[in-house]
Amino acid sequence: MRGMYPDPSWIWDETRGEIVLVNSSFELVPGLPIHVTRDLTSWEHVGDAVDAAMARRLLIDGVEDSGGLYAPTIRRIRGRYAIVCTVARVNEERALAAGCSPADIEDCRAAQGNFVITADTLEGPWQGPYWVADAEGIDPDTFEDNDGTVWWTQTRPAVKPQWEGQTEVWAQPIDPSDWTLQGHRTVIWRGYGLDAVWAEGPHLYRMGDWVYLMTAEGGTSFEHSEMMMRTYAPQGFVAAIAGFEQGIAARDVWIEPAREGEHSVVGQYDRLFEACKRNPILTHRHLGNAELVQCVGHADLLRHPQAGWLLACLSVRETPGREPGELFSYLGRETFVAPVAWERNPVSWKLEGAGPAKQDDTADPGWPVVAPGLGRLPAALAVSLDNDGVLRSVESVEVPLNCSADDGHAEHIDEQDDRLIGVRGCDGYRFMRVDAPDYAAMVPSNRELMLHQDSTHYVTMRVKQGGLTAEITDRGETSLLDLGTVESGEWFGMRLHDNRLRFLAVRPVACDVAHPSSAKTEAGTVADAADASDSGSLHKTVLMAHADISGTRTLGECDARFLSTEWAGGFVGCLVGSRTISSGAYS
């Protein structure tokens, strides 16, 4: 799983005996891809929670660039799968013009884009969307506590901010029979420290008698980080909040709520949640610009029955620029995994008394330590499996992270591949995620090829009237690059590497269509391809290559930095796709 798989959320599914993972998908359709694994090394795509019909109800046709489906959380609630999510950056006029229902637009507005979908099986059918009226903000989470209460938790801009970018996390009981919020809303967190911005992506977990709150902080960029807090709640989170409020009332302390009718447990000196003094529990922001894995955060925890606790988070693989400190990303936010240990301080040091007091409360789970001994994401994982291929243990491997390209990996893609996705506004195209810093894509001359960042940053190659051209669209302005002619039997394509985009031609050598992995080019193995003489197969073939294709014919090149997230803005990575020139049929 490489390329744009951001905002991971996962669970250990006892019923399947597998780890289940869901990711954000923004404006892509189908959306919210679901993968499962038993060993962390092979991930099976079992489906997408949002199909074309669901996407229409979620107004995906009306979202702006980098809008759409943000930060899902997947959980088992009352025995069913539930994904809670936000659809963001909806342009209502565009949605109406695209044929979306006025009722869905109204419901989306009333819920600020927050919704729930549910299913009995991961493969679906997924039911909903159930719009959560009066929800506020983004990044929702659901948590079923030991007293049976189901909580809805999410982040919103602070109602009375003390600094720019301050947010607050609120929680409220929700009825999973109809997904309506119940009772009153309680603000439970406003960030770890002074000037803490964008406390978001909240998740609640129970560990024994404690409820933990984990949030991202710093924004989904180079200051990204992950924070952990907790409160003692042996009788449930409801009782913990009530006990805290009774306690401060007994001391004649009053915490002003953000709004009338709401509650708050975040005062100047009194807080329901105690913060981990080791915060952040995970970040790469302290490693500087020489580190090529950046933006680490937006994490979720799970407990595997044999391998123990694991953390999934998003990170970005960067490409260095020519100037010192320059970094550019083309792949989008990807999912990374790390093992987690829970530790308590061995002693409590005090300035008075007879010396440090040893901590002997074995009922206290302590705090999570991500990739113990590293202080960063591990470069690799050592995974131990039993005889049935089931995960037994996971350990960090401490070697320098290698962000180089794959060693010649390539694959054949046809129209039946379930990884192909559509992008709003790109009719007839089907796309795949660009998933390596050195990436190439080749197609036959009867197709168009597009490298897409967003609606104002993309490149299209096509043969027209015998000449090959590249249309380069940067900030919505398009320029045309004449690449000459493609010889008979040649394929053309692009290679994204080292902040340059090179336009190529290559001649595939005929191969056995039944065994497309035997395809070669005159420059060596490029990808799995169909026999060049089989036009029927070519209509269903896109050539995706991560190989060294330096021996191919270079037709031209341009600066690729306009395709990076840093220059284009937004949250997405690059996609590559094609369509047939004559009919516009999907590849």
C-alpha positions as CSV (number, residue, x, y, z in Angstrom):
1,M,0.0,0.0,0.0
2,R,2.0,2.9,-1.3
3,G,0.8,6.2,-2.7
4,M,-2.1,8.3,-1.5
5,Y,-3.6,6.4,1.4
6,P,-4.0,9.2,4.1
7,D,-5.7,9.4,7.5
8,P,-5.5,5.7,8.4
9,S,-8.0,4.2,10.8
10,W,-7.9,0.6,11.8
11,I,-9.2,-2.1,14.1
12,W,-8.5,-5.7,15.1
13,D,-11.6,-7.6,13.8
14,E,-12.1,-10.6,16.0
15,T,-14.8,-12.0,13.7
16,R,-12.5,-12.1,10.7
17,G,-9.2,-12.7,12.5
18,E,-7.7,-9.8,10.5
19,I,-6.7,-6.2,10.8
20,V,-9.1,-3.9,9.0
21,L,-7.9,-0.5,7.6
22,V,-9.8,2.4,6.0
23,N,-8.3,5.6,4.5
24,S,-9.5,9.0,3.3
25,S,-10.2,9.3,-0.4
26,F,-11.1,13.0,-0.9
27,E,-12.9,13.3,-4.3
28,L,-12.0,9.9,-5.6
29,V,-14.8,7.4,-6.6
30,P,-15.1,4.7,-5.4
31,G,-14.1,6.1,-2.0
32,L,-13.0,5.1,1.5
33,P,-11.0,2.0,0.4
34,I,-11.0,-0.9,2.9
35,H,-8.0,-3.2,3.2
36,V,-7.4,-6.2,5.5
37,T,-4.3,-8.1,6.5
38,R,-3.2,-10.9,8.7
39,D,0.5,-10.3,8.6
40,L,1.1,-6.6,7.9
41,T,3.0,-7.5,4.7
42,S,0.2,-8.4,2.3
43,W,-2.9,-6.2,2.2
44,E,-6.1,-7.3,0.4
45,H,-8.4,-4.6,-0.9
46,V,-11.8,-6.1,0.0
47,G,-13.9,-3.2,-1.2
48,D,-14.8,0.5,-1.0
49,A,-17.3,1.8,1.5
50,V,-18.5,4.5,-0.9
51,D,-19.7,3.4,-4.4
52,A,-20.9,5.7,-7.1
53,A,-24.4,5.9,-5.8
54,M,-23.3,6.7,-2.3
55,A,-20.8,9.3,-3.6
56,R,-23.7,11.1,-5.3
57,R,-25.6,11.3,-2.0
58,L,-22.4,12.5,-0.4
59,L,-22.1,15.3,-2.9
60,I,-18.7,14.3,-4.2
61,D,-19.6,15.8,-7.6
62,G,-19.8,19.2,-5.9
63,V,-16.6,19.3,-3.9
64,E,-13.6,21.6,-4.5
65,D,-10.0,20.4,-5.0
66,S,-8.7,18.6,-1.9
67,G,-12.3,18.3,-0.7
68,G,-14.5,15.2,-0.3
69,L,-14.1,12.5,2.2
70,Y,-11.9,13.4,5.2
71,A,-10.5,11.3,8.0
72,P,-12.8,8.3,8.5
73,T,-12.8,6.3,11.7
74,I,-13.8,2.6,11.5
75,R,-15.1,0.8,14.6
76,R,-17.3,-2.1,15.6
77,I,-20.4,-0.5,17.2
78,R,-23.1,-2.7,18.7
79,G,-21.8,-5.6,16.6
80,R,-21.8,-3.8,13.2
81,Y,-19.1,-2.0,11.2
82,A,-19.5,1.7,11.4
83,I,-17.4,4.3,9.5
84,V,-17.8,7.9,10.6
85,C,-16.5,10.6,8.3
86,T,-16.8,14.2,7.0
87,V,-17.4,15.4,3.5
88,A,-15.6,18.7,3.2
89,R,-15.4,21.7,0.9
90,V,-18.7,21.2,-0.8
91,N,-19.7,23.7,-3.4
92,E,-23.5,23.6,-3.2
93,E,-24.1,25.3,-6.5
94,R,-21.8,22.8,-8.3
95,A,-23.5,19.9,-6.5
96,L,-26.9,21.1,-7.6
97,A,-25.7,21.6,-11.2
98,A,-24.3,18.0,-11.1
99,G,-27.7,16.6,-10.2
100,C,-27.2,16.1,-6.5
101,S,-30.4,16.0,-4.4
102,P,-31.4,19.3,-2.7
103,A,-32.5,17.2,0.4
104,D,-29.0,15.7,0.6
105,I,-27.4,19.2,0.3
106,E,-29.7,20.4,3.2
107,D,-28.9,17.4,5.3
108,C,-25.2,17.8,4.7
109,R,-25.3,21.4,5.7
110,A,-27.2,20.7,8.9
111,A,-24.6,18.0,9.8
112,Q,-21.6,20.2,8.6
113,G,-20.8,17.3,6.3
114,N,-20.6,14.7,9.1
115,F,-22.1,11.3,8.5
116,V,-22.1,7.6,9.4
117,I,-22.3,4.5,7.2
118,T,-22.8,1.0,8.5
119,A,-22.6,-2.6,7.3
120,D,-22.8,-6.2,8.5
121,T,-19.8,-7.2,6.4
122,L,-16.8,-5.2,5.1
123,E,-17.8,-6.2,1.6
124,G,-21.1,-4.4,2.1
125,P,-23.6,-3.4,1.2
126,W,-22.9,-0.2,3.2
127,Q,-26.0,1.6,4.4
128,G,-26.5,5.3,4.8
129,P,-25.3,8.0,4.8
130,Y,-26.9,8.8,8.1
131,W,-26.2,12.6,8.5
132,V,-25.4,13.5,12.1
133,A,-27.5,16.7,12.6
134,D,-25.8,19.4,14.7
135,A,-22.4,17.8,14.4
136,E,-19.7,20.4,14.2
137,G,-16.2,20.3,12.8
138,I,-14.2,17.5,11.2
139,D,-12.5,14.2,12.0
140,P,-15.2,12.4,13.9
141,D,-14.6,9.4,16.1
142,T,-16.9,6.8,17.7
143,F,-16.2,5.0,21.0
144,E,-18.3,2.4,22.7
145,D,-17.5,2.5,26.4
146,N,-17.8,-0.2,29.1
147,D,-21.1,1.2,30.4
148,G,-22.6,0.8,26.9
149,T,-22.6,4.5,26.1
150,V,-21.5,5.3,22.5
151,W,-19.6,8.6,22.2
152,W,-19.3,10.9,19.2
153,T,-16.0,12.9,19.4
154,Q,-14.6,15.4,16.9
155,T,-12.7,18.7,16.5
156,R,-14.0,22.1,15.7
157,P,-12.4,25.6,15.6
158,A,-12.3,27.0,19.1
159,V,-15.4,29.1,19.7
160,K,-13.4,31.6,21.8
161,P,-9.9,31.1,20.4
162,Q,-6.8,32.4,22.3
163,W,-4.7,32.2,19.2
164,E,-5.0,31.6,15.5
165,G,-5.5,28.0,14.6
166,Q,-6.7,26.9,18.0
167,T,-9.3,24.1,17.9
168,E,-11.2,22.2,20.6
169,V,-12.2,18.6,20.9
170,W,-15.8,17.9,22.0
171,A,-17.7,14.7,22.9
172,Q,-21.3,13.9,23.1
173,P,-23.3,10.6,23.5
174,I,-24.9,9.4,20.3
175,D,-27.7,6.9,19.7
176,P,-26.4,4.3,17.2
177,S,-30.0,3.2,16.4
178,D,-30.6,6.4,14.4
179,W,-27.3,8.3,14.9
180,T,-28.8,11.2,16.7
181,L,-26.7,13.1,19.3
182,Q,-28.0,12.9,22.8
183,G,-27.7,15.0,26.0
184,H,-25.3,17.9,26.2
185,R,-22.0,18.6,24.4
186,T,-18.8,18.7,26.4
187,V,-15.5,20.3,25.3
188,I,-12.8,17.9,26.5
189,W,-9.6,19.3,25.1
190,R,-8.1,22.4,23.5
191,G,-4.5,21.4,22.6
192,Y,-1.5,20.3,24.5
193,G,0.2,23.6,25.1
194,L,0.4,27.3,24.3
195,D,-0.1,28.1,20.6
196,A,-1.0,24.4,20.0
197,V,-2.8,24.6,16.6
198,W,-5.1,22.2,14.9
199,A,-5.7,19.6,17.7
200,E,-7.6,17.2,15.5
201,G,-8.1,13.5,14.5
202,P,-9.3,12.6,18.1
203,H,-9.7,9.0,19.1
204,L,-10.9,7.7,22.5
205,Y,-9.7,4.3,23.8
206,R,-10.2,2.4,27.0
207,M,-7.3,0.7,28.8
208,G,-8.5,-0.9,32.0
209,D,-9.8,1.8,34.3
210,W,-8.5,4.6,32.1
211,V,-9.9,6.4,29.0
212,Y,-7.2,7.8,26.7
213,L,-7.6,10.6,24.2
214,M,-5.2,10.7,21.3
215,T,-5.1,13.7,19.0
216,A,-2.9,15.0,16.1
217,E,-1.6,18.5,16.4
218,G,0.3,21.1,14.4
219,G,-1.6,20.6,11.1
220,T,-1.0,18.0,8.5
221,S,2.3,19.4,7.4
222,F,5.9,19.6,8.7
223,E,4.9,20.4,12.3
224,H,2.5,17.4,12.5
225,S,2.6,15.4,15.7
226,E,0.6,13.0,17.9
227,M,-0.4,13.8,21.5
228,M,-1.8,11.5,24.3
229,M,-4.0,12.3,27.3
230,R,-6.0,10.3,29.8
231,T,-8.5,10.3,32.6
232,Y,-9.4,7.8,35.3
233,A,-12.8,6.4,34.4
234,P,-13.4,3.0,36.0
235,Q,-17.2,3.5,36.0
236,G,-17.3,4.9,32.5
237,F,-16.6,8.2,30.7
238,V,-20.0,9.5,31.6
239,A,-19.3,9.0,35.3
240,A,-15.8,10.5,35.0
241,I,-17.1,13.7,33.5
242,A,-19.9,13.9,36.2
243,G,-17.4,13.3,39.0
244,F,-15.0,15.9,37.6
245,E,-17.8,18.5,37.5
246,Q,-19.0,17.6,41.0
247,G,-15.4,17.9,42.3
248,I,-14.8,21.4,40.9
249,A,-18.3,22.6,42.1
250,A,-17.4,21.4,45.6
251,R,-14.3,23.7,45.4
252,D,-16.5,26.5,44.1
253,V,-14.7,26.4,40.7
254,W,-16.7,27.1,37.5
255,I,-15.4,26.5,34.0
256,E,-17.2,28.7,31.5
257,P,-18.5,26.7,28.6
258,A,-17.9,27.8,25.0
259,R,-21.6,28.2,24.4
260,E,-24.8,28.2,26.4
261,G,-26.1,24.7,26.9
262,E,-22.6,23.1,26.5
263,H,-20.2,21.9,29.2
264,S,-16.5,22.2,29.4
265,V,-13.9,20.2,31.4
266,V,-10.9,22.2,30.2
267,G,-10.3,25.1,32.7
268,Q,-7.3,27.3,33.3
269,Y,-6.1,25.1,36.2
270,D,-8.5,22.2,36.2
271,R,-8.7,19.6,33.3
272,L,-10.5,16.3,33.1
273,F,-7.7,14.9,31.0
274,E,-4.1,14.6,32.2
275,A,-1.5,15.1,29.4
276,C,1.4,12.7,28.9
277,K,4.5,14.6,29.9
278,R,6.4,12.8,27.1
279,N,4.3,14.5,24.5
280,P,4.4,14.3,21.6
281,I,4.5,10.6,21.5
282,L,5.3,10.6,17.8
283,T,6.6,13.3,15.4
284,H,9.4,13.9,12.9
285,R,9.3,17.6,13.2
286,H,12.4,17.6,15.4
287,L,14.5,15.8,12.7
288,G,14.8,18.7,10.4
289,N,14.7,19.0,6.6
290,A,17.3,16.4,6.0
291,E,14.7,13.8,7.0
292,L,12.8,12.5,4.0
293,V,9.8,11.2,5.8
294,Q,7.9,14.2,7.1
295,C,4.4,15.3,8.3
296,V,4.1,12.3,10.7
297,G,0.8,12.2,12.6
298,H,-3.0,11.5,12.5
299,A,-2.6,8.2,14.1
300,D,-4.9,5.4,15.3
301,L,-4.1,2.5,17.7
302,L,-5.2,-1.1,17.8
303,R,-4.4,-4.1,20.0
304,H,-3.5,-7.3,18.2
305,P,-4.2,-10.4,20.3
306,Q,-0.7,-11.8,19.7
307,A,1.5,-9.0,18.4
308,G,0.3,-6.4,20.9
309,W,-0.3,-2.8,20.3
310,L,0.3,-1.2,16.9
311,L,0.0,2.3,15.5
312,A,-0.9,3.4,12.0
313,C,-0.3,7.0,11.0
314,L,0.2,9.1,7.9
315,S,3.5,10.4,6.7
316,V,4.9,11.9,3.5
317,R,7.9,10.8,1.5
318,E,9.7,13.9,0.3
319,T,12.1,14.5,-2.6
320,P,15.0,17.0,-1.9
321,G,15.1,20.1,-4.1
322,R,18.2,21.8,-5.4
323,E,18.3,24.5,-2.8
324,P,19.2,23.6,0.9
325,G,16.1,22.7,2.8
326,E,13.8,22.3,-0.2
327,L,11.4,19.3,0.0
328,F,8.7,18.3,-2.5
329,S,6.2,15.5,-2.2
330,Y,4.3,13.9,-5.1
331,L,2.9,10.8,-3.6
332,G,0.5,12.3,-1.1
333,R,0.1,11.2,2.5
334,E,0.8,7.5,2.9
335,T,0.1,5.0,5.7
336,F,3.0,4.0,8.0
337,V,3.0,1.4,10.8
338,A,4.9,1.1,14.1
339,P,4.9,-1.1,17.2
340,V,3.8,0.4,20.5
341,A,4.7,-0.5,24.1
342,W,3.0,0.8,27.2
343,E,5.3,2.0,30.0
344,R,5.1,3.7,33.4
345,N,7.7,5.8,35.0
346,P,9.7,3.4,37.2
347,V,10.0,6.0,40.0
348,S,8.4,9.3,41.0
349,W,11.1,11.9,41.8
350,K,10.3,14.5,44.4
351,L,12.3,17.3,46.0
352,E,11.1,16.5,49.5
353,G,10.8,13.3,51.5
354,A,13.2,10.3,51.9
355,G,13.8,9.9,48.2
356,P,12.0,8.8,45.0
357,A,8.9,6.7,45.4
358,K,8.8,3.6,43.3
359,Q,5.7,3.2,41.1
360,D,4.1,-0.1,41.9
361,D,0.5,0.4,40.7
362,T,0.3,-2.6,38.3
363,A,-3.2,-1.6,37.3
364,D,-1.9,1.6,35.7
365,P,-1.2,0.9,32.0
366,G,1.1,4.0,31.8
367,W,1.7,5.7,28.5
368,P,2.3,4.5,24.9
369,V,5.9,4.5,23.6
370,V,6.0,4.3,19.8
371,A,8.8,2.3,18.3
372,P,10.7,2.0,21.6
373,G,14.3,3.1,21.5
374,L,14.0,5.0,18.2
375,G,12.1,8.2,18.8
376,R,10.8,8.1,15.3
377,L,9.1,5.8,12.8
378,P,11.0,2.6,12.2
379,A,12.7,2.2,8.9
380,A,11.3,-1.3,8.6
381,L,9.4,-3.9,10.6
382,A,10.6,-7.4,11.5
383,V,7.4,-9.5,11.4
384,S,7.2,-12.9,12.9
385,L,4.4,-15.3,11.7
386,D,3.2,-18.7,13.0
387,N,2.9,-21.7,10.8
388,D,-0.5,-20.5,9.6
389,G,0.8,-17.2,8.5
390,V,-0.8,-15.4,11.4
391,L,1.0,-12.4,12.9
392,R,2.9,-13.2,16.2
393,S,5.2,-10.3,16.8
394,V,6.3,-7.0,15.3
395,E,9.6,-5.3,16.1
396,S,11.3,-2.2,14.8
397,V,14.3,-2.4,12.5
398,E,16.8,0.4,13.2
399,V,18.4,1.2,9.9
400,P,18.3,4.5,7.9
401,L,15.1,5.1,6.1
402,N,15.5,4.5,2.3
403,C,13.2,6.6,0.1
404,S,14.7,5.5,-3.2
405,A,12.6,4.0,-5.9
406,D,11.6,0.4,-6.1
407,D,14.0,-2.0,-7.8
408,G,12.3,-2.4,-11.1
409,H,8.8,-3.3,-9.8
410,A,6.1,-3.1,-12.5
411,E,2.6,-4.3,-13.1
412,H,-0.1,-4.8,-15.7
413,I,-3.3,-2.9,-15.2
414,D,-6.5,-3.6,-17.0
415,E,-10.1,-2.3,-16.7
416,Q,-11.0,-5.0,-14.2
417,D,-8.5,-3.9,-11.6
418,D,-10.3,-2.9,-8.5
419,R,-7.6,-0.3,-7.6
420,L,-8.7,1.9,-10.5
421,I,-10.5,5.1,-9.4
422,G,-12.3,8.0,-11.0
423,V,-11.6,11.7,-10.5
424,R,-14.3,14.4,-10.7
425,G,-14.1,16.3,-14.0
426,C,-11.8,13.7,-15.7
427,D,-14.5,11.9,-17.8
428,G,-13.4,8.6,-19.3
429,Y,-10.2,8.4,-17.3
430,R,-9.4,5.8,-14.7
431,F,-6.5,6.5,-12.3
432,M,-4.0,4.8,-10.1
433,R,-2.0,6.3,-7.3
434,V,1.6,7.3,-8.1
435,D,3.3,5.2,-5.5
436,A,7.1,5.6,-5.8
437,P,9.4,8.7,-5.9
438,D,10.8,7.4,-9.3
439,Y,7.6,6.5,-11.3
440,A,6.9,6.0,-14.9
441,A,3.7,5.3,-16.9
442,M,3.5,4.2,-20.6
443,V,0.6,3.7,-22.9
444,P,0.1,2.8,-26.6
445,S,-0.4,5.6,-29.1
446,N,-4.2,5.1,-29.3
447,R,-4.6,6.3,-25.7
448,E,-4.3,9.6,-23.8
449,L,-2.2,9.7,-20.6
450,M,-2.7,12.1,-17.7
451,L,-0.6,12.8,-14.6
452,H,-3.0,14.6,-12.3
453,Q,-2.4,16.6,-9.1
454,D,-5.6,18.6,-9.0
455,S,-8.0,20.4,-11.4
456,T,-5.4,23.2,-12.0
457,H,-2.2,21.2,-12.0
458,Y,-1.9,18.2,-14.5
459,V,-0.2,17.0,-17.6
460,T,-1.9,15.3,-20.6
461,M,-0.1,13.5,-23.4
462,R,-1.8,12.5,-26.7
463,V,-1.1,11.8,-30.3
464,K,-3.1,14.2,-32.6
465,Q,-2.8,14.5,-36.3
466,G,0.4,12.3,-36.2
467,G,2.2,14.5,-33.7
468,L,2.7,13.8,-30.0
469,T,2.0,16.7,-27.6
470,A,2.1,17.3,-23.9
471,E,-0.4,19.8,-22.5
472,I,1.0,21.2,-19.2
473,T,-1.5,22.9,-16.9
474,D,0.0,24.9,-14.1
475,R,-2.3,27.0,-11.9
476,G,-5.0,26.6,-14.5
477,E,-2.8,28.1,-17.3
478,T,-2.1,25.6,-20.1
479,S,1.0,25.5,-22.4
480,L,1.6,23.1,-25.2
481,L,4.9,21.2,-25.7
482,D,5.5,19.7,-29.1
483,L,7.2,16.3,-28.7
484,G,7.6,15.3,-32.4
485,T,6.2,12.0,-33.7
486,V,5.8,8.5,-32.2
487,E,7.2,5.8,-34.5
488,S,5.0,2.9,-35.5
489,G,4.7,0.4,-32.6
490,E,6.1,2.7,-30.0
491,W,4.4,3.6,-26.8
492,F,4.7,7.0,-25.1
493,G,4.7,8.0,-21.5
494,M,6.1,10.1,-18.6
495,R,8.7,9.6,-15.9
496,L,8.5,11.5,-12.7
497,H,11.9,11.6,-11.0
498,D,14.1,14.0,-9.1
499,N,11.7,16.9,-9.5
500,R,11.7,16.5,-13.3
501,L,9.1,15.2,-15.7
502,R,10.5,13.5,-18.7
503,F,8.4,12.6,-21.8
504,L,9.4,9.2,-23.3
505,A,8.9,6.8,-26.1
506,V,9.6,3.0,-25.9
507,R,9.1,0.1,-28.2
508,P,7.6,-3.0,-26.4
509,V,8.8,-6.4,-27.6
510,A,6.0,-8.9,-28.4
511,C,5.2,-11.3,-25.6
512,D,2.7,-14.0,-24.7
513,V,-0.6,-12.3,-23.8
514,A,-1.4,-15.1,-21.4
515,H,1.8,-14.3,-19.5
516,P,2.2,-10.5,-19.7
517,S,4.9,-10.5,-17.1
518,S,7.3,-11.6,-19.9
519,A,7.0,-8.2,-21.7
520,K,10.3,-6.5,-22.3
521,T,11.5,-3.3,-24.0
522,E,14.7,-2.6,-25.8
523,A,15.8,-0.8,-22.6
524,G,15.1,-3.8,-20.4
525,T,12.1,-4.9,-18.3
526,V,9.7,-2.0,-18.1
527,A,6.3,-3.5,-17.2
528,D,3.8,-6.2,-17.8
529,A,2.3,-5.5,-21.2
530,A,0.1,-7.2,-23.8
531,D,1.4,-8.3,-27.2
532,A,1.9,-5.1,-29.2
533,S,0.1,-6.7,-32.2
534,D,-3.0,-7.5,-30.2
535,S,-5.0,-4.3,-30.5
536,G,-7.8,-5.7,-28.4
537,S,-5.4,-6.1,-25.5
538,L,-3.9,-2.7,-26.0
539,H,-7.3,-1.1,-25.5
540,K,-7.3,-2.6,-22.0
541,T,-3.7,-1.9,-21.1
542,V,-1.9,0.8,-19.2
543,L,1.8,0.3,-18.7
544,M,2.9,1.2,-15.2
545,A,6.6,1.1,-14.5
546,H,8.8,1.8,-11.6
547,A,11.9,0.6,-13.4
548,D,15.0,2.2,-14.7
549,I,13.9,3.3,-18.2
550,S,16.9,5.5,-19.0
551,G,17.5,3.6,-22.2
552,T,14.2,4.8,-23.8
553,R,13.9,7.7,-26.2
554,T,13.6,11.0,-24.3
555,L,11.3,13.4,-26.2
556,G,11.4,16.3,-23.9
557,E,11.1,17.3,-20.2
558,C,9.9,20.0,-17.9
559,D,10.1,21.1,-14.2
560,A,7.8,18.8,-12.2
561,R,7.6,20.9,-9.0
562,F,4.2,22.4,-9.9
563,L,2.8,18.9,-9.4
564,S,4.1,18.7,-5.8
565,T,1.8,19.3,-2.9
566,E,4.1,22.1,-1.7
567,W,3.5,24.1,-4.9
568,A,0.0,23.1,-5.8
569,G,-1.3,23.2,-2.2
570,G,-4.0,21.0,-0.9
571,F,-3.8,17.5,0.6
572,V,-3.6,15.1,-2.3
573,G,-0.9,13.2,-4.2
574,C,-0.5,12.6,-7.9
575,L,-2.5,10.1,-9.9
576,V,-1.8,8.6,-13.3
577,G,-4.5,7.5,-15.7
578,S,-5.5,7.0,-19.3
579,R,-8.4,6.7,-21.7
580,T,-8.9,5.7,-25.3
581,I,-8.8,8.6,-27.7
582,S,-11.5,7.3,-30.1
583,S,-14.2,6.3,-27.6
584,G,-13.2,7.7,-24.3
585,A,-13.6,4.2,-22.8
586,Y,-12.0,3.5,-19.5
587,S,-8.6,1.8,-19.5
